[in-house]
Amino acid sequence: MPTERERRFVGPRRGQLIFALFFVAVSILLLSQIGSQTKWVEKSKLFAQPRFWPAVGLGGMVLLGGVHLYLMPWRRITRCDVTELRKWAQVLEFAVWFMAYVVLVPLIGYLPVTMAFMPLLTWRMGYRQPRMLWLSVGFAVAVVVLFKGFLSVKIPGAAIYEYLPGALRSFFILYL
């Protein structure tokens, strides 16, 4: 049964405890690494130290995150918290898709990977009609033409292009 303090809490409570625990844990981890990630420069003023302001920021994150965690009116994770956590995890799926795309472009090539990923992501987002899949392939080609052709963005050629014969290899590296 909820306490009086829990009943009087204004605002949504789903996911707050998990977020606060995660925030404090990551803040403590980052603060524990500050010695190896920043330097203390001899003969320099305190406020000019490369380690000072990151330490202040991380110390504040740990302190204020801990105060937030301490003042929360509940201490147990509920079903609503787990549901909210699942929603947050779905967002991370698209970060994994993006990282796979970034890893595959230098290996297979900008155009083929873009033409493969666009329909896959279109399918994943629920647009499964053939028309939408073909539109996504057309959009992929348009993106590549825009970036490589009109904007002259220098995207390195793929490792797979090295196995092509001379003239074909230079064409693929320049245009695909």
Summary of the structure (lengths in Angstrom):
residues: 176
radius of gyration: 25.0
end to end distance: 63.0
largest distance: 77.2
contacts: 413
relative contact order: 0.09
helix: 74%
strand: 0%
